[in-house]
Amino acid sequence: MTVAFLVWYFAYVLLSTYAEHLMATPVFGNLNLGLLLGFSQFAMTFLITWLYIRHANKNLDPISQKLRDELEGEN
């Protein structure tokens, strides 16, 4: 997930630097492709965070709770 996000991020940076005409392509009114791709960076950040929290709550937290109980002597 980290590698995919970093590739996406650096692709956006490179596009904004070297493909200005592509990024300036109008999509909706004053919104161009560059702005939409930039906003998608925020959406991807929130999506990855949500997926990690869901994974941690489902898989990691029960394991850490079990370890905590064993170390503190609560069976």
LUMLUM-226831 format. One line per field, with one value per atom (N, C-alpha, C): residue number from 1; residue in one letter; atom name; z, x, y negated. Coordinates in steps of 0.2 Angstrom, whole numbers. Layout:
# residues N
num c(NUM,...)
residuo c(A,...)
atomo c(CA,...)
zz c(Z,...)
xx c(X,...)
yy c(Y,...)
***
This chain:
# residues 75
num c(1,1,1,2,2,2,3,3,3,4,4,4,5,5,5,6,6,6,7,7,7,8,8,8,9,9,9,10,10,10,11,11,11,12,12,12,13,13,13,14,14,14,15,15,15,16,16,16,17,17,17,18,18,18,19,19,19,20,20,20,21,21,21,22,22,22,23,23,23,24,24,24,25,25,25,26,26,26,27,27,27,28,28,28,29,29,29,30,30,30,31,31,31,32,32,32,33,33,33,34,34,34,35,35,35,36,36,36,37,37,37,38,38,38,39,39,39,40,40,40,41,41,41,42,42,42,43,43,43,44,44,44,45,45,45,46,46,46,47,47,47,48,48,48,49,49,49,50,50,50,51,51,51,52,52,52,53,53,53,54,54,54,55,55,55,56,56,56,57,57,57,58,58,58,59,59,59,60,60,60,61,61,61,62,62,62,63,63,63,64,64,64,65,65,65,66,66,66,67,67,67,68,68,68,69,69,69,70,70,70,71,71,71,72,72,72,73,73,73,74,74,74,75,75,75)
residuo c(M,M,M,T,T,T,V,V,V,A,A,A,F,F,F,L,L,L,V,V,V,W,W,W,Y,Y,Y,F,F,F,A,A,A,Y,Y,Y,V,V,V,L,L,L,L,L,L,S,S,S,T,T,T,Y,Y,Y,A,A,A,E,E,E,H,H,H,L,L,L,M,M,M,A,A,A,T,T,T,P,P,P,V,V,V,F,F,F,G,G,G,N,N,N,L,L,L,N,N,N,L,L,L,G,G,G,L,L,L,L,L,L,L,L,L,G,G,G,F,F,F,S,S,S,Q,Q,Q,F,F,F,A,A,A,M,M,M,T,T,T,F,F,F,L,L,L,I,I,I,T,T,T,W,W,W,L,L,L,Y,Y,Y,I,I,I,R,R,R,H,H,H,A,A,A,N,N,N,K,K,K,N,N,N,L,L,L,D,D,D,P,P,P,I,I,I,S,S,S,Q,Q,Q,K,K,K,L,L,L,R,R,R,D,D,D,E,E,E,L,L,L,E,E,E,G,G,G,E,E,E,N,N,N)
atomo c(N,CA,C,N,CA,C,N,CA,C,N,CA,C,N,CA,C,N,CA,C,N,CA,C,N,CA,C,N,CA,C,N,CA,C,N,CA,C,N,CA,C,N,CA,C,N,CA,C,N,CA,C,N,CA,C,N,CA,C,N,CA,C,N,CA,C,N,CA,C,N,CA,C,N,CA,C,N,CA,C,N,CA,C,N,CA,C,N,CA,C,N,CA,C,N,CA,C,N,CA,C,N,CA,C,N,CA,C,N,CA,C,N,CA,C,N,CA,C,N,CA,C,N,CA,C,N,CA,C,N,CA,C,N,CA,C,N,CA,C,N,CA,C,N,CA,C,N,CA,C,N,CA,C,N,CA,C,N,CA,C,N,CA,C,N,CA,C,N,CA,C,N,CA,C,N,CA,C,N,CA,C,N,CA,C,N,CA,C,N,CA,C,N,CA,C,N,CA,C,N,CA,C,N,CA,C,N,CA,C,N,CA,C,N,CA,C,N,CA,C,N,CA,C,N,CA,C,N,CA,C,N,CA,C,N,CA,C,N,CA,C,N,CA,C,N,CA,C,N,CA,C,N,CA,C,N,CA,C,N,CA,C)
zz c(0,0,0,4,4,-3,-6,-12,-17,-17,-22,-21,-15,-14,-16,-14,-16,-24,-27,-34,-37,-34,-36,-35,-29,-27,-31,-33,-37,-44,-46,-53,-54,-48,-48,-49,-45,-44,-51,-54,-61,-66,-66,-71,-70,-64,-63,-65,-65,-67,-75,-78,-85,-90,-87,-92,-90,-90,-88,-92,-99,-103,-101,-100,-98,-91,-87,-80,-81,-86,-86,-90,-92,-96,-92,-94,-91,-90,-84,-83,-82,-77,-75,-74,-78,-77,-76,-70,-68,-65,-64,-61,-67,-66,-71,-69,-73,-71,-66,-65,-60,-53,-53,-46,-44,-49,-47,-45,-48,-46,-39,-38,-31,-26,-27,-22,-21,-26,-25,-21,-20,-15,-8,-7,0,1,-4,-4,-3,-6,-5,2,4,11,16,16,20,19,13,12,15,14,17,24,27,34,37,34,36,35,29,29,34,36,41,48,49,56,56,51,50,51,48,49,56,59,66,71,70,75,74,68,67,69,67,68,73,73,78,85,86,93,97,94,98,100,96,98,103,102,108,114,114,120,124,120,122,126,122,125,131,131,137,143,142,147,150,145,147,151,149,153,160,160,166,171,169,173,173,168,168,162,164,160,158)
xx c(4,0,4,10,14,18,20,23,18,12,7,6,5,4,10,16,22,23,21,21,16,10,5,7,10,12,17,23,28,26,21,19,15,11,8,13,18,23,27,28,32,27,21,16,15,15,14,20,25,32,33,32,34,28,22,16,11,13,9,2,3,-3,-8,-6,-10,-14,-10,-13,-18,-17,-21,-27,-28,-34,-41,-45,-51,-56,-59,-63,-70,-71,-78,-77,-79,-79,-72,-70,-63,-59,-62,-58,-54,-47,-44,-41,-38,-35,-31,-26,-21,-25,-30,-33,-37,-40,-43,-38,-33,-28,-25,-24,-22,-26,-33,-38,-38,-37,-37,-31,-26,-21,-24,-28,-31,-36,-40,-44,-41,-35,-31,-28,-26,-23,-29,-35,-40,-42,-42,-44,-39,-33,-27,-28,-29,-29,-35,-41,-47,-46,-42,-41,-36,-31,-27,-30,-34,-38,-42,-46,-50,-46,-40,-36,-33,-31,-28,-34,-40,-45,-47,-47,-49,-44,-37,-32,-27,-25,-19,-21,-27,-29,-30,-34,-35,-28,-23,-17,-13,-13,-10,-14,-20,-24,-22,-22,-20,-13,-8,-2,-2,-5,-6,-8,-14,-17,-12,-8,-4,2,4,10,8,2,-1,-4,-4,-6,-14,-17,-24,-26,-28,-30,-37)
yy c(6,0,-6,-6,-12,-13,-8,-8,-11,-9,-11,-18,-20,-27,-32,-30,-34,-34,-29,-29,-34,-34,-38,-46,-47,-53,-56,-52,-55,-55,-51,-52,-59,-60,-67,-73,-72,-78,-78,-72,-73,-75,-73,-76,-83,-86,-93,-97,-94,-97,-97,-91,-90,-89,-89,-88,-93,-100,-105,-106,-104,-105,-99,-93,-88,-90,-92,-94,-100,-104,-110,-108,-102,-100,-101,-106,-107,-100,-99,-94,-96,-100,-103,-110,-115,-122,-124,-127,-129,-123,-118,-112,-109,-108,-105,-98,-94,-88,-88,-93,-93,-94,-98,-99,-93,-89,-83,-78,-77,-73,-75,-81,-84,-82,-83,-81,-74,-70,-63,-60,-64,-63,-63,-68,-68,-62,-60,-55,-48,-47,-41,-41,-46,-47,-44,-47,-45,-38,-36,-29,-24,-25,-21,-21,-27,-27,-23,-24,-20,-12,-10,-3,-1,-5,-3,-2,-7,-7,-1,1,7,13,13,19,20,14,14,16,14,15,23,25,32,37,36,41,39,33,32,31,27,26,32,37,43,46,46,50,46,39,35,35,36,37,43,49,55,55,52,51,47,42,38,42,45,49,55,58,63,60,54,51,48,46,43,48,55,60,61,58,59,64,70,75,75)
***
